[in-house]
Amino acid sequence: MMTAIRKKKHSKIGNEPIGYFFIAPFYLFFFFMVLIPIFTGIMQSFTNYDLYQTNDFVGLANYKQLLKDPVFLQAIGNTLFYSLLYIVPTMAIGLLLALLMSKESGGYKIFRTGFYLPYIISMVCASTIWLWIFDPTAGVLNQMLRAVGLPTSDWLKDPNLAMGCVVFVSIWKNLGYCMLIYLSGIKGIPNYLYEAAQIDGASKVKQFWYITVPMLQPTTFFLFITSCISSFNVFEQVNVLTNGGPLNTTTTIVHQIYLRGFTQFKMGYASAMSVVLLIMVCIITLINFKFGNQGTDTDIG
């Protein structure tokens, strides 16, 4: 009888129109700020729109030009290379820091705050700080190297070092966020699992591999998805630190979209680049959802 009453109340609450009123702002925002721009960009990718009077339909001409554009093809390779250098170290170091900072003592809380602080500031501010640090003449890094007698370098002008500097700034900026997410996942692991493992004589290493890692699988999946998307959309640090140079070794897809759309005013061509980026992000996301066991809770029963 009580079960029937609960089901009836739940059904009544679920059918209340007021619920749709409260969720309407999100869907309106999503429709006007996400869906409409996406469809507009797709439509403009088939035109030669240039922010002025030109807006003629050109079919697949923009996409054919992309296949012959060496700078855009290099930007795709740079974006993939950046993602490879950024995602794995950020997640690995973030997990290590989360394990080290999982204690509740006051000292650890101070360190957690210190690691998280860079994430609070904007990427433009962080990149500007490191632009000064990497300066070849007045930069702190080269001054420290000179002080100990080590060779200096023009970090952001060297084709072999520029991308590494961009990746380093990104890791430094976002490491605290990754640590915090992993820390919340670690706090959600039941203590009795570790207690049972200790009774069975499992070492700390085995507890990590057979308890911590499997229980953090949903957290790892979430961080991997968000890191993939953010790495494919990298722009601010590239624009501030190197502006795509030297020799286009750090230019990325979003950086090329910005240059073609807002400096050369080739909005149709830039829209085609955006569509290619959208397809790449969707493919990566679908692959992750296919093989990443997305969001499924690990059975602890």
DABEL-V459637 format. One record per residue. N is the residue number from 1. SS is DSSP state (H for helix, E for strand, L for the rest). BURIAL is # if it has 24 or more other ideal C-beta (glycine too) atoms within 12 Angstrom, else .. Layout:
n={N N}
ss={SS SS}
burial={BURIAL BURIAL}
//
This chain:
n={1 2 3 4 5 6 7 8 9 10 11 12 13 14 15 16 17 18 19 20 21 22 23 24 25 26 27 28 29 30 31 32 33 34 35 36 37 38 39 40 41 42 43 44 45 46 47 48 49 50 51 52 53 54 55 56 57 58 59 60 61 62 63 64 65 66 67 68 69 70 71 72 73 74 75 76 77 78 79 80 81 82 83 84 85 86 87 88 89 90 91 92 93 94 95 96 97 98 99 100 101 102 103 104 105 106 107 108 109 110 111 112 113 114 115 116 117 118 119 120 121 122 123 124 125 126 127 128 129 130 131 132 133 134 135 136 137 138 139 140 141 142 143 144 145 146 147 148 149 150 151 152 153 154 155 156 157 158 159 160 161 162 163 164 165 166 167 168 169 170 171 172 173 174 175 176 177 178 179 180 181 182 183 184 185 186 187 188 189 190 191 192 193 194 195 196 197 198 199 200 201 202 203 204 205 206 207 208 209 210 211 212 213 214 215 216 217 218 219 220 221 222 223 224 225 226 227 228 229 230 231 232 233 234 235 236 237 238 239 240 241 242 243 244 245 246 247 248 249 250 251 252 253 254 255 256 257 258 259 260 261 262 263 264 265 266 267 268 269 270 271 272 273 274 275 276 277 278 279 280 281 282 283 284 285 286 287 288 289 290 291 292 293 294 295 296 297 298 299 300 301}
ss={L H H H H H H H H H H H H H L L H H H H H H H H H H H H H H H H H H H H H H H H H H H H L L E L L L L L L L L L E L L L H H H H H H H L L H H H H H H H H H H H H H H H H H H H H H H H H H H H H H H H L L L L L H H H H H H H H H H H H H H H L L H H H H H H H H H H H L L L L L L H H H H H H H H L L L L L L L L L L L L L L H H H H H H H H H H H H H H H H H H H H H H H H H H L L L H H H H H H H H H L L L L H H H H H H H H H H H H L H H H H H H H H H H H H H H H H L L L H H H H H H L L L L L L L L L L L H H H H H H H H H H L L L L H H H H H H H H H H H H H H H H H H H H H H H H H L L L L L L L L L L}
burial={. . . . . . . . . . . . . . . . . . . . . . . . . . . . . . . . . . . . . . . . # . . # # # # # # . . . . . . . . . . . . # # . # # . . # . # # . # # # . # # # # # # . # # # . # # # . # # # . # # # . # # . . . . . . . . . # . . # # . # # . . . # . . # # . # # # . # # . # . . . . # . . . . . . . . . . . . . # # . . . . # # # # # # # # # # # # # # # # # # # # # # # . # # . . # . . . # # . . # . . . . . . . . . # # . . # # # . # # # # # # # # # # # # # # # # # # # # # # # # # # # # # # # . . # # # # # # # # # # # # # # . . . . # # # # # # # # # # # # # . # # . . # . . . # . . . . . . . . . # . . .}
//
